[in-house]
Amino acid sequence: MSASRSTKLRTRVVHAGRHPADNHGVVNPPVYHASTILKPTMADRAAGQSAPPHSYRDGRMPTPTYGRSGTPTTYAFEEAVTLLYDADDVVAVPSGLAAITVGLLAVLKAGDHLLMTDTAYFPTRKFCDQVLADYGIETTYYDPRIGGAIATLIRDNTRVVYTESPGSLTFEIQDIPAIAEAAHARDAAVMMDNTWGTPLYCRPFALGVDIVNEAVTKYIGGHSDLMMGVIASTERYAGAVRSTARLHGHYVAPDELYLAQRGLRTLSVRLKQNEETGIAMARWLEARPEVAAVLHPALESHPDHALWKRDFSGASGLFSIVLKPLPEVAYAAFVDGLELFGMGASWGGFESLVKPGNPGAERTATPWPYEGPLIRFHAGLEDIDDLIADLEAGFDRLNAITKAAA
Ligand SMILES: *Cc1c(COP(=O)(O)O)cnc(C)c1O
């Protein structure tokens, strides 16, 4: 029993990567703690070491040779995510950021040029500026809404066009098919950070992407208790991605892999609730007089709503609002007094979160048009009525201070 590529995604979420018949009928994959893996004969050892480049596409499992390069616990999770993405291969790495850096380093070498979306997750940007620059790889930041006009920025040495849709903090949707067409015309690879959409709500390979990275830390993990990333790739890049991850020494511990596959099984029902609650919060916030803009692509008012409808089949629970300009103390009174929205980095867990952001300070290719502060929300699995009441009390605190100051 396992899931095939002909089953629906919600079925694959439940069945992919599980092989109970191989494990005494136990429903979940076993957790192997291993460094040394013994081989009975020299011939067995040689067979493991000379195995052909691996791909989960044909349903074949790798041969374990050493803990660092994986055990059946690793294979169970990687196979599941390969099936979910319709990828050729998936490699698990210790964080979402490692998935980004391994994907980039698998393709780029000294003298190459990288086109990076201006709205990338901020540590991605720091990696380009602080690490890739030292390796002789030049980065140009581009407007996330550039679409097919990316062609004008592609040089002979441009090897990667990196995308993230929607953009971190500000939720611009990118025209990935138009970008992919322009990139492929010059033989550049297209990478995409798909942490927001997950394989359930966005199908990057169908849009022309070559290498997908996702922070498992967020929705697949789903319980704010693990760090992990995955890199999914097409056949052309799969071998380079896997060997880059291995040669950098990346390794994911078995208990983390176990938790990740356990989180995966409920991804579709959790995400549906994050989506519903997020949209309800966004609509309620859009009607508030204190709010200058709600940045949520599922709202009709979002400038990229049509692109989102074309390329995504749902919205996760993460979005931002921009407040009208207000005194810092009023802003702090709103955020600090929230009872159900914890303030913290990360998202995708069962709980609601709030995080102040300052995109204007992090961008170089696109001006930030708003004067007031940005607040990012994650809609968790709490009851929507309680979340709205918490936000409403926040606006009462905010207004009490702005009125006293006026
Ligand atoms: C959190 C995040 C990452 C990085 O994931 P970590 O597991 O925290 O390293 C990458 N991309 C996006 C869009 C994220 O939100």
The ligand as an ORCA input file, in Angstrom:
! r2SCAN-3c Opt
* xyz 0 1
  C      10.851     30.541      7.302
  C      11.092     30.643      5.858
  C      12.228     30.091      5.272
  C      13.336     29.463      6.097
  O      12.953     28.370      6.837
  P      13.785     27.961      8.162
  O      13.383     26.567      8.382
  O      13.362     28.926      9.221
  O      15.240     28.106      7.845
  C      12.368     30.170      3.915
  N      11.451     30.774      3.147
  C      10.352     31.333      3.670
  C       9.377     31.986      2.756
  C      10.145     31.304      5.029
  O       9.077     31.908      5.552
*
